[in-house]
Each structure stands twice: as C-alpha cells, then as structure tokens.
C-alpha cells in the first residue's frame, strides 16, 4: 500500500483563532513511509496541526502539500488522507463489515473491490471473526481496531491519528501500540500520530516533532530527543522521571571536554566542548539513570523518598544547597527517608543548559 508520493510538506503554516496565535510559521517535511509523532502538552498546537493536514481546520497562513500536490485549499475528502479519532465514531446499527464498507460504498467503489479490501484489513488487524458483530458487542480495543480498519480500507496516502489510544486502559494501550507499530511495518504507509504521552511517542515514532506553545521545539529520532535534547524544556518533557538539573558554580577546560564544579565542590568531567559554553549561568543536566547510588559516590545528599519500581528503585534526595535530584539504586534498596546517601555521577552523559534553556552536548 505504500506509495512513493505520500510525503507531507508543511510550509510556513500558521493558525490563529481571532487574536490568539495557535501555530506560528511551522515548517516540516515528512517523508513517504515515515511514522511521525506530534508530541506536546495540552495547548501546544499538535492536534490543530494534524487537523489542518486533514482539512478539518483552515490554514491562516502558509501551505500544506501531500504527495507533491498542494492541498490546503482542498476539501478533506479530496486530500487522500484517513483520520482515526480518539472517539471510535462507529455506526451502532451497522455490523463491523458494514462500518468498514460505508465510506467505500459512498464513493462508488465496486463491490468486489470492497470485499477484497475488507478481507485484507480484517486479516491484517486479526478481526475476521468480528465482521458480523455490532459495535455494542465489541470491547473498547476491538472498536478502536475497527476504526483503524476503516482508515486502512480507504488506502489513503497518509494516515492521521488523533490520540487514538487515550480511551483504552493501560494494558490495552500497550498491545494496541504494538499492533500499530506492526501495521506500519506491514503497510509501509506514511503515518502522523498525535499524543501527549511520551511513551507512545518514544515507542512508535521514526521521528518525534515536539511542539511547545505553537512552535516546534525539536525534531529528531526518539533517542536524539531523549539523549540530546535541544532545550531544557525538551529535557524536562521527555523522560520519566525528568532530567535532574544541578547548578554549576564554575567550569574549566578538561582533557576530554569540560570540568564542571557542582554542589559541594564536586568536580565532574563531561564531554561537552569547553569553548562552546557560556562561562556562567549554567545548569548541568543528568538523567536519573546516570546518577547511581554508590558508597564511593561524590554527589552527596539526604534521602527524601524511595520508590521501588520492581526493576529498580528511584531514590529522591536533597543536596546541601537544597537542589532536589533523583537517582537509581538496585530493585531492593536499603535507602530510607532521612538517610545520608551518595551517588556516582556519569559525567560522560552530562549536558549543560544556559539561562535561556538552550542545551549543549558532547560533540558527536
């Protein structure tokens, strides 16, 4: 089903509702066959951008192209896209088969072609046995699968998903995520998916587009976004628990990069290029997994709380200057609230952020 001309090009697109600017000159290229996830908090503009691609919202400025054709002035039905919503929106009086066929019947698709497409989609989504049931006889996960099947049978250039998993319980969300990932591999189709859930974004995307207040904060692969956040906002938004930020008192040139002096006079050697860094106003960023409990650790504080997660323990601590950090320990830990604790910091994974929030990393 993949088509060589199913890329999406968003060129300087803006959206305003009256005096309120929702999207501000967004430019983005999505290649044919990519699975791109728009990630962001409520109000970031991610759903509005998706709806503009679909034609459900008008464009205030800029252009949208799909498959080499400008579409922002076209009606939704002329854009060759299929959208899957958070709500399943199935016709309750129709069987699953009839729900899948409805859109194709409306555009005059031959009966034999409809039957073939339904058979293919049902096999792909493992729902052959559900075709004669009504929506009321289906579970939430099965209904969402039918909604996805309805998109598949249309054989669009681009699939658009607007938070389609948010109504499912946690276990079903995980399974449906896997199904969507496998579906993308089988179809090779261009897919654009909106979510506020970073786990969905990290596990599904070939690239993540992180939006913040109507602007693109960063575009990159999931591991780029996680390991090399372009800003403090990205570092805080992606990752659970969020990145630790420690005030930097002083930096100096080291043999491998930059040596930072942090709380308690601790010196930490990092791989960040010294010449690229401002000399003051810096914070050092470390993911919790790069702060491990160790009797020989140099970063010392007091335990505030311990969360035993099964595969590891998260140790929340307060340093002498009041900075709160989270580090990791073994699944079974002796750490208790009020204990003194020491962490070994992996400086090679550290990054810096200046007063504007801009990130500085080790050179590749």
C-alpha positions as CSV (number, residue, x, y, z in Angstrom):
1,X,0.0,0.0,0.0
2,X,3.0,2.3,0.4
3,X,3.2,5.0,-2.2
4,X,6.3,6.8,-3.3
5,X,4.5,10.1,-3.3
6,X,2.9,10.1,0.1
7,X,5.2,12.6,1.8
8,X,3.8,15.7,3.6
9,X,5.3,19.1,3.3
10,X,4.2,21.8,5.8
11,X,5.5,25.2,4.6
12,X,5.4,28.2,7.0
13,X,1.9,27.3,8.3
14,X,0.2,29.5,10.9
15,X,-3.1,29.3,12.6
16,X,-4.9,32.0,14.5
17,X,-8.3,32.0,16.3
18,X,-9.1,35.7,16.4
19,X,-6.2,37.4,18.1
20,X,-4.9,34.1,19.5
21,X,-2.0,32.6,17.6
22,X,-2.1,28.8,18.0
23,X,0.6,27.9,15.5
24,X,3.4,30.2,14.4
25,X,5.1,29.6,11.0
26,X,5.5,25.8,11.3
27,X,7.7,24.2,8.6
28,X,8.2,20.5,8.5
29,X,8.9,17.8,5.9
30,X,7.5,14.2,6.4
31,X,9.0,11.6,4.1
32,X,7.0,8.8,2.5
33,X,6.6,5.9,4.8
34,X,7.6,7.7,8.0
35,X,5.8,7.3,11.3
36,X,6.0,10.8,12.7
37,X,4.6,11.7,16.1
38,X,3.5,15.2,17.1
39,X,4.2,15.3,20.9
40,X,3.4,18.1,23.3
41,X,1.4,19.3,26.3
42,X,-2.2,20.4,26.1
43,X,-2.4,23.7,24.1
44,X,0.9,23.1,22.2
45,X,-0.9,23.1,18.9
46,X,-0.3,19.4,18.0
47,X,-4.0,18.4,17.3
48,X,-4.6,21.7,15.5
49,X,-1.7,21.0,13.1
50,X,-3.0,17.4,12.5
51,X,-6.5,18.7,11.8
52,X,-5.1,21.3,9.3
53,X,-3.4,18.5,7.4
54,X,-6.7,16.6,7.4
55,X,-8.6,19.7,6.3
56,X,-10.7,19.9,9.4
57,X,-9.2,23.3,10.3
58,X,-8.4,26.1,7.8
59,X,-4.9,27.5,7.4
60,X,-4.4,31.1,8.4
61,X,-1.1,31.3,6.5
62,X,1.4,29.0,4.7
63,X,0.9,25.9,2.6
64,X,0.3,22.1,3.0
65,X,1.4,19.7,0.3
66,X,0.7,15.9,0.2
67,X,2.3,13.7,-2.4
68,X,3.6,16.7,-4.4
69,X,0.2,18.3,-4.5
70,X,-0.9,21.4,-2.7
71,X,-4.0,20.5,-0.5
72,X,-4.6,23.4,2.0
73,X,-7.4,24.8,-0.3
74,X,-9.0,21.4,-0.9
75,X,-11.9,19.8,1.0
76,X,-11.0,16.9,3.4
77,X,-12.3,14.2,1.0
78,X,-10.0,15.4,-1.8
79,X,-6.8,15.2,0.2
80,X,-6.4,11.4,0.2
81,X,-5.9,11.1,3.9
82,X,-7.7,8.9,6.5
83,X,-8.1,10.1,10.1
84,X,-8.6,7.9,13.2
85,X,-10.0,9.8,16.2
86,X,-9.9,9.4,19.9
87,X,-13.6,8.5,19.8
88,X,-14.4,5.5,17.6
89,X,-17.4,7.1,15.9
90,X,-18.8,3.8,14.6
91,X,-22.3,3.4,13.3
92,X,-24.1,1.4,16.1
93,X,-26.8,-0.1,13.9
94,X,-24.2,-1.4,11.4
95,X,-22.1,-4.6,11.6
96,X,-18.3,-4.2,11.6
97,X,-18.3,-5.2,7.9
98,X,-20.9,-2.5,7.1
99,X,-18.9,0.1,9.1
100,X,-15.8,-0.8,7.1
101,X,-17.6,-0.7,3.8
102,X,-19.6,2.5,4.4
103,X,-17.1,5.1,3.1
104,X,-16.2,2.9,0.1
105,X,-19.9,2.4,-0.9
106,X,-20.4,6.2,-0.7
107,X,-17.7,6.9,-3.3
108,X,-18.9,4.1,-5.6
109,X,-16.2,1.5,-5.1
110,X,-17.1,-1.8,-6.9
111,X,-18.5,-4.5,-4.6
112,X,-15.7,-7.0,-5.4
113,X,-13.1,-4.3,-4.6
114,X,-14.8,-3.5,-1.3
115,X,-14.9,-7.2,-0.3
116,X,-11.2,-7.6,-1.1
117,X,-10.2,-4.5,0.9
118,X,-12.3,-5.5,3.9
119,X,-10.8,-9.0,3.8
120,X,-7.3,-7.7,3.7
121,X,-7.8,-5.2,6.5
122,X,-9.6,-7.8,8.7
123,X,-6.8,-10.2,8.3
124,X,-4.2,-7.5,9.0
125,X,-5.9,-6.5,12.2
126,X,-6.9,-10.0,13.2
127,X,-10.6,-9.3,13.3
128,X,-12.1,-11.7,10.7
129,X,-14.2,-13.2,13.5
130,X,-15.7,-9.8,14.4
131,X,-17.1,-8.8,10.9
132,X,-20.7,-9.7,11.6
133,X,-20.8,-8.2,15.1
134,X,-22.3,-4.8,16.0
135,X,-20.2,-2.2,17.9
136,X,-22.1,-2.8,21.1
137,X,-20.8,-6.4,21.1
138,X,-17.2,-5.2,20.9
139,X,-14.7,-4.2,23.6
140,X,-13.0,-0.8,23.5
141,X,-9.9,-2.2,21.9
142,X,-11.9,-4.0,19.3
143,X,-13.8,-0.8,18.4
144,X,-10.6,1.1,18.0
145,X,-9.3,-1.7,15.8
146,X,-12.4,-1.3,13.6
147,X,-11.8,2.5,13.4
148,X,-8.3,1.8,12.3
149,X,-9.6,-0.8,9.8
150,X,-12.0,1.8,8.4
151,X,-8.9,4.0,7.6
152,X,-7.0,1.1,6.1
153,X,-9.7,0.1,3.6
154,X,-9.6,3.6,2.1
155,X,-6.0,3.1,1.1
156,X,-5.0,6.7,1.7
157,X,-1.7,8.4,1.0
158,X,-1.5,9.4,4.7
159,X,-2.9,8.0,7.9
160,X,-3.7,10.6,10.6
161,X,-4.2,9.5,14.3
162,X,-5.5,12.0,16.9
163,X,-4.7,10.5,20.3
164,X,-6.4,7.2,19.3
165,X,-5.3,5.2,22.4
166,X,-6.2,7.6,25.1
167,X,-9.6,5.9,25.8
168,X,-8.0,2.5,26.3
169,X,-6.8,1.1,29.6
170,X,-3.1,0.8,30.2
171,X,-2.7,-2.9,29.2
172,X,-4.8,-2.4,26.0
173,X,-2.9,0.7,25.2
174,X,0.4,-1.2,25.2
175,X,-1.0,-4.0,23.0
176,X,-2.6,-1.6,20.5
177,X,0.7,0.4,20.4
178,X,2.5,-2.8,19.3
179,X,-0.3,-3.5,16.7
180,X,0.1,0.0,15.3
181,X,3.9,-0.4,15.0
182,X,3.5,-3.7,13.3
183,X,0.8,-2.3,11.0
184,X,3.2,0.5,10.0
185,X,5.9,-2.1,9.1
186,X,3.4,-4.1,7.0
187,X,1.9,-1.2,5.2
188,X,5.0,1.0,4.8
189,X,2.5,3.9,4.8
190,X,3.0,7.5,5.9
191,X,1.5,7.9,9.4
192,X,1.2,11.0,11.5
193,X,0.2,10.4,15.2
194,X,-0.7,13.0,17.9
195,X,-0.2,12.3,21.6
196,X,0.8,13.9,24.9
197,X,2.1,10.6,26.0
198,X,5.9,10.4,25.7
199,X,5.9,6.6,26.0
200,X,3.7,6.4,22.9
201,X,5.9,8.8,21.1
202,X,9.2,7.0,22.0
203,X,7.9,3.6,21.1
204,X,6.0,4.4,17.8
205,X,7.9,7.2,16.1
206,X,10.6,7.1,13.5
207,X,10.8,10.8,14.3
208,X,9.2,12.9,17.0
209,X,8.1,16.5,16.5
210,X,7.9,18.2,19.9
211,X,5.7,21.2,20.0
212,X,5.6,23.9,22.6
213,X,3.2,26.9,22.6
214,X,2.6,26.8,18.8
215,X,6.3,26.3,17.8
216,X,8.5,23.3,17.1
217,X,10.9,22.8,20.0
218,X,12.8,19.9,18.4
219,X,12.5,17.3,15.7
220,X,14.5,14.1,15.9
221,X,14.5,10.4,16.4
222,X,13.3,9.2,19.8
223,X,16.8,8.6,21.0
224,X,18.0,12.0,19.7
225,X,15.2,13.7,21.6
226,X,16.0,11.7,24.7
227,X,19.8,11.8,24.7
228,X,20.4,15.2,23.0
229,X,17.5,17.5,24.0
230,X,17.9,20.9,22.3
231,X,16.5,22.7,25.3
232,X,15.7,22.4,29.0
233,X,12.0,22.2,28.1
234,X,12.6,19.1,25.9
235,X,14.8,17.6,28.7
236,X,12.0,18.1,31.2
237,X,9.2,16.9,29.0
238,X,10.8,13.7,27.6
239,X,11.9,11.1,30.1
240,X,10.3,9.7,33.2
241,X,11.4,10.7,35.8
242,X,12.5,14.0,34.2
243,X,16.2,15.0,33.9
244,X,18.0,16.3,37.0
245,X,19.3,19.9,36.9
246,X,22.2,20.9,39.1
247,X,23.6,24.4,39.5
248,X,27.1,24.9,38.1
249,X,29.4,27.1,40.1
250,X,32.4,27.0,37.8
251,X,33.7,25.4,34.6
252,X,37.2,24.7,33.4
253,X,38.8,23.1,30.4
254,X,39.4,19.3,30.9
255,X,41.4,16.7,29.0
256,X,38.1,15.3,27.5
257,X,35.9,18.4,27.4
258,X,34.7,20.5,30.3
259,X,35.1,20.0,34.1
260,X,32.1,21.4,36.0
261,X,32.1,22.2,39.7
262,X,28.7,21.5,41.2
263,X,27.1,21.3,44.7
264,X,29.6,20.6,47.5
265,X,32.6,21.5,45.4
266,X,32.3,18.2,43.4
267,X,34.1,18.3,40.1
268,X,32.6,16.3,37.3
269,X,34.4,15.7,33.9
270,X,32.0,16.0,31.0
271,X,32.4,15.5,27.2
272,X,30.9,18.9,26.4
273,X,33.2,21.2,24.4
274,X,34.5,23.9,26.7
275,X,34.8,26.6,24.0
276,X,31.1,26.3,23.2
277,X,29.8,27.0,26.7
278,X,28.9,30.3,28.3
279,X,31.1,30.9,31.4
280,X,28.2,31.4,33.9
281,X,24.5,30.9,34.5
282,X,24.8,27.2,33.6
283,X,22.9,24.1,34.9
284,X,24.2,20.6,34.5
285,X,21.7,18.0,33.3
286,X,21.8,14.3,34.2
287,X,19.2,11.6,33.6
288,X,18.3,9.7,36.8
289,X,19.9,6.5,35.3
290,X,23.2,8.4,35.2
291,X,23.1,9.0,39.0
292,X,23.6,5.6,40.7
293,X,23.7,5.0,44.4
294,X,27.3,4.1,45.5
295,X,29.1,4.2,48.8
296,X,32.0,5.8,47.0
297,X,29.9,8.4,45.2
298,X,30.8,12.0,45.2
299,X,27.4,13.6,44.9
300,X,26.0,13.5,48.5
301,X,22.7,14.4,50.0
302,X,19.8,13.2,52.2
303,X,17.1,10.7,51.1
304,X,13.7,12.3,50.8
305,X,11.7,9.4,49.4
306,X,12.3,6.0,47.8
307,X,10.1,4.5,45.0
308,X,10.6,0.7,44.5
309,X,9.7,0.1,40.8
310,X,10.4,-3.6,40.6
311,X,13.3,-3.4,38.1
312,X,15.0,-0.6,40.0
313,X,14.5,1.9,42.9
314,X,14.2,5.6,42.4
315,X,15.9,7.5,45.2
316,X,14.8,11.1,45.7
317,X,17.3,13.1,47.6
318,X,18.1,16.7,48.6
319,X,21.6,18.1,48.3
320,X,23.2,20.5,50.7
321,X,22.2,23.6,48.7
322,X,18.5,22.4,48.6
323,X,18.7,21.0,45.0
324,X,16.4,18.0,44.6
325,X,17.6,15.1,42.5
326,X,16.5,11.6,41.6
327,X,19.0,8.7,41.2
328,X,18.7,4.9,40.8
329,X,19.5,2.0,43.1
330,X,19.0,-1.8,43.0
331,X,15.4,-3.1,43.0
332,X,15.8,-3.9,46.7
333,X,17.4,-1.0,48.4
334,X,18.4,-0.2,51.9
335,X,17.8,3.6,51.4
336,X,15.2,5.1,53.7
337,X,13.9,8.7,54.2
338,X,16.3,10.7,56.3
339,X,19.4,8.6,55.4
340,X,22.6,10.2,54.1
341,X,23.2,8.9,50.5
342,X,25.9,9.2,47.9
343,X,25.6,8.9,44.1
344,X,28.1,8.2,41.4
345,X,27.6,10.6,38.5
346,X,28.4,9.6,35.0
347,X,29.8,12.8,33.6
348,X,30.2,11.4,30.1
349,X,26.3,11.5,29.8
350,X,26.0,15.0,31.3
351,X,24.9,18.1,29.3
352,X,24.6,21.8,30.0
353,X,21.8,24.3,29.7
354,X,22.2,28.1,29.7
355,X,19.9,30.7,31.2
356,X,17.8,30.8,28.1
357,X,17.3,27.0,28.3
358,X,19.5,26.1,25.3
359,X,21.2,22.7,25.5
360,X,24.9,22.0,25.0
361,X,26.1,18.4,24.5
362,X,29.1,16.4,23.7
363,X,30.2,16.6,20.1
364,X,29.3,13.5,18.0
